[in-house]
Amino acid sequence: MRWDTLSAPHDEVSPDGATPAAPPLPLALPRATRRTFDTPGFAGMTFYEIHAKSIINRVPGSARVPFEWTINPYRGCSHACSYCFARHTHTYLDLDAGRDFDTKIVVKVNAARLLRRELGAPSWSGAPIAMGTNVDCYQRAEGRYRLMPPIIDALGAAANPFSILTKGTLILRDLLPLRRAAEVTRVSLAVSVGFVDESLWRAVESGTPSPARRLDAVRALSDAGFAVGVLMAPILPGLTDDEKSIDSTVSAIAHAGAASITPLPLHLRPGAREWYAAWLSRTFPHLVPRYRSLFRSGSYLPQAYQREVTARVRSAAHRHGLAAAGPGTARGDGASSSVAGRPPVEQLALL
């Protein structure tokens, strides 16, 4: 993702409670509007409001994902997952991939208006669009900026198929526009729940809703008529990859009414690798040698390890009556996740 297509907002109405904050601005965002909010949930956070010049992004052909087009209304993510693969994208803004990624959020305030224009262009093919594939579009900032409802409405008005993957329970706010869109196009929904251990959740995913709340969202979306997939990601070596942890997680996912489960073991790209390694050294130092061995060849775990973990998940899914897919399937041929009666679409992976 390049950032030379961005410009500062003009005549934009700001969310209630926002006040312009003083410079300095990141070098890559010289004319952005910088804001902070005087509420506890946004303590220590800064928002950079910009006007994007494009919003539908083509995914590079080299990317290991099953979709070609994405929409990312935000950059940076308050979910603060230590392992988040998108951390390195903040370095394009002359910000760091660690604390800055968690607390300095870029907001594309014109996303919906721009999307309506791009969807109406004669050159647009109507291809499926994935959301939540870089940073979470239902992170905390969405409660203030409300970018997603008009984005969903624009996609529905164009009858353009789309998918959303999220850890955010705020998606339940948008049930009505999601159902309206699903009446005219394919809508695929998936929730990411890598494990159900709450002490580990507080340590490694501190800004996200708890696993229990995410599973409640799976149930609510299912009750609303969506066949919701769950991405069991990431599975963390030495922490959530044993039989007991996997069985507990799969059992909880099954009881939440998920239509399918897709396991995805941890991978660590540059940026995420350094931040996660620092977290691991502080929190579970005895695991550092094992991780050095597992990731000695690069960002991805050895194939033998991935097959072993996937087999454990598949076995647990069979015991609990769930359809399970392997890591390869998670990238292209996952279970459907659409409103009952609508054609299925592939489940999309966050990582």
SVG drawing of the C-alpha trace seen along z (x, -y; Angstrom):
<svg xmlns="http://www.w3.org/2000/svg" viewBox="-34 -23 51 60">
<polyline fill="none" stroke="black" stroke-width="0.4" points="0.0,0.0 1.4,-3.4 0.4,-6.6 1.1,-9.2 -2.6,-9.0 -3.7,-10.7 -4.6,-14.3 -6.0,-16.3 -9.7,-16.4 -11.7,-19.6 -15.1,-20.7 -15.5,-17.4 -17.7,-17.1 -15.8,-15.6 -17.2,-13.1 -18.7,-14.6 -16.1,-15.3 -13.2,-15.7 -10.9,-18.6 -8.1,-19.4 -4.8,-18.6 -1.5,-20.4 1.3,-19.3 3.7,-17.6 2.2,-15.4 3.9,-12.3 6.1,-13.2 3.9,-11.1 0.7,-12.9 1.7,-16.6 -1.8,-18.0 -3.9,-15.5 -6.2,-16.7 -4.8,-15.4 -7.4,-14.7 -7.6,-13.3 -10.7,-12.5 -11.3,-13.2 -12.8,-9.8 -11.2,-7.0 -11.5,-4.5 -9.3,-6.7 -6.7,-7.7 -3.3,-8.0 -4.6,-7.6 -4.3,-10.0 -6.4,-10.0 -5.2,-11.4 -8.2,-12.2 -7.3,-12.2 -9.1,-12.3 -8.1,-9.3 -8.0,-9.6 -8.9,-5.9 -10.5,-3.4 -10.8,-0.1 -7.3,1.4 -5.9,4.1 -4.1,6.8 -0.6,7.6 -0.5,10.8 2.2,12.1 0.0,12.0 -1.0,15.3 -4.7,14.5 -7.8,15.6 -9.1,12.1 -8.1,9.4 -9.7,6.3 -9.9,4.8 -11.2,1.8 -9.3,0.5 -11.0,-2.5 -8.4,-2.6 -4.6,-2.2 -3.3,-1.2 -5.4,0.7 -6.3,0.3 -6.8,4.0 -3.1,4.0 -2.6,7.7 1.1,8.4 1.3,10.7 -0.6,8.5 0.9,9.0 -0.1,5.5 2.2,3.7 4.9,3.1 2.5,1.0 2.8,-1.8 6.4,-2.3 5.2,-3.6 3.9,-6.6 7.2,-7.2 5.6,-5.7 6.8,-2.6 5.3,0.9 4.9,1.2 3.2,-1.3 2.5,-3.8 0.5,-1.1 -1.7,-0.5 -2.3,-4.2 -1.9,-6.4 -4.8,-5.6 -5.3,-6.9 -9.0,-7.5 -10.2,-7.8 -13.1,-10.1 -14.3,-10.2 -14.4,-6.4 -18.1,-5.9 -18.4,-8.8 -15.3,-7.7 -16.6,-4.1 -19.9,-5.1 -18.0,-6.9 -15.6,-4.0 -18.4,-1.4 -20.2,-3.5 -17.2,-3.8 -17.6,-2.0 -14.3,-0.4 -15.3,1.4 -16.0,5.1 -18.2,5.8 -15.6,8.2 -15.9,9.3 -14.3,6.9 -12.8,8.1 -12.7,6.0 -10.9,6.6 -8.0,8.2 -5.4,5.7 -6.5,4.0 -9.9,4.4 -12.7,2.2 -14.6,2.7 -11.8,1.5 -12.6,-1.0 -12.4,-4.0 -15.4,-2.8 -17.6,-3.6 -16.7,-7.2 -16.3,-7.6 -19.1,-5.2 -17.5,-4.6 -18.9,-1.1 -22.6,-1.6 -22.4,-3.9 -19.7,-1.6 -22.1,1.4 -25.0,-0.6 -22.9,-1.6 -21.9,2.0 -25.5,3.1 -26.8,0.3 -24.3,1.5 -25.2,5.2 -21.4,5.8 -20.4,8.9 -18.3,8.4 -16.8,10.1 -16.0,8.9 -13.6,10.5 -13.4,9.0 -12.5,9.4 -14.9,6.5 -18.3,7.0 -19.3,3.6 -20.3,5.4 -23.6,6.2 -24.5,2.5 -24.7,3.0 -27.0,6.0 -29.7,4.0 -27.5,2.7 -25.8,6.1 -29.2,7.8 -30.3,5.3 -27.1,5.8 -27.5,9.6 -30.9,9.4 -29.3,8.2 -25.7,9.6 -23.4,12.1 -22.3,11.2 -19.7,13.3 -19.0,12.8 -16.3,14.3 -15.1,13.7 -11.5,14.4 -11.2,16.4 -7.8,18.0 -8.3,19.3 -10.5,19.0 -8.0,18.6 -8.9,15.2 -5.5,14.7 -3.7,15.1 -6.2,12.9 -5.4,10.1 -1.7,10.5 -1.6,10.8 -4.8,9.2 -5.4,6.5 -7.4,4.1 -9.9,6.7 -13.3,7.8 -12.8,11.0 -13.1,14.4 -16.4,14.9 -17.8,11.7 -16.7,12.5 -18.4,15.9 -21.5,14.1 -21.3,12.1 -21.0,15.3 -24.2,16.5 -26.0,13.2 -25.0,13.1 -26.0,16.7 -29.4,16.0 -29.8,13.2 -29.5,15.6 -25.8,15.5 -23.8,18.7 -20.8,17.3 -17.3,18.8 -14.7,18.6 -11.1,18.1 -9.2,19.9 -6.2,17.6 -3.6,17.4 -2.7,20.7 0.3,19.9 3.1,22.4 3.6,23.5 0.6,21.5 -2.6,22.6 -1.5,25.5 -1.9,28.4 -4.9,30.9 -6.6,29.4 -6.5,25.8 -7.6,26.7 -10.5,28.8 -11.7,26.1 -11.6,23.5 -13.3,25.7 -15.9,26.7 -16.7,23.1 -16.8,22.2 -19.2,25.0 -21.5,24.1 -21.6,20.5 -23.3,21.8 -20.5,21.2 -21.0,22.7 -17.3,23.6 -13.9,23.3 -10.6,22.5 -7.4,23.0 -4.4,20.8 -1.1,21.2 0.9,18.0 3.1,16.4 5.4,13.5 6.3,11.0 8.8,8.2 7.4,5.7 5.1,8.2 8.1,10.5 10.0,8.0 7.1,6.8 5.8,10.3 9.4,11.5 9.7,8.6 6.3,9.6 7.3,13.3 10.6,12.4 8.8,10.5 5.9,12.8 7.0,16.3 10.8,16.2 11.1,20.0 9.5,20.3 12.0,18.0 14.4,20.8 11.5,22.8 10.3,19.9 13.8,19.2 13.9,22.8 10.4,22.8 10.9,19.5 14.5,19.9 13.6,20.2 11.4,17.1 7.9,15.8 6.0,19.1 6.1,22.2 7.4,25.5 4.9,27.3 5.1,30.4 4.1,28.3 1.2,26.7 -0.1,30.1 0.1,31.4 -1.8,28.5 -4.4,28.5 -5.0,32.2 -5.7,31.5 -8.2,28.9 -9.9,31.1 -10.2,33.9 -11.7,31.6 -14.1,30.2 -15.2,33.6 -15.9,34.4 -17.9,31.3 -19.8,31.5 -18.1,28.6 -16.7,28.4 -13.0,27.7 -10.6,26.6 -6.9,26.7 -4.6,23.6 -4.6,23.8 -8.4,23.8 -8.4,20.8 -6.9,18.8 -9.4,19.6 -12.0,22.3 -13.5,21.9 -17.1,22.4 -19.9,20.1 -20.9,17.3 -24.1,15.7 -27.6,15.0 -29.8,18.1 -31.1,18.4 -28.2,16.4 -25.5,18.1 -22.4,19.0 -19.1,17.2 -15.6,18.2 -14.5,17.5 -11.6,15.1 -8.6,15.1 -7.3,12.2 -3.7,13.4"/>
</svg>
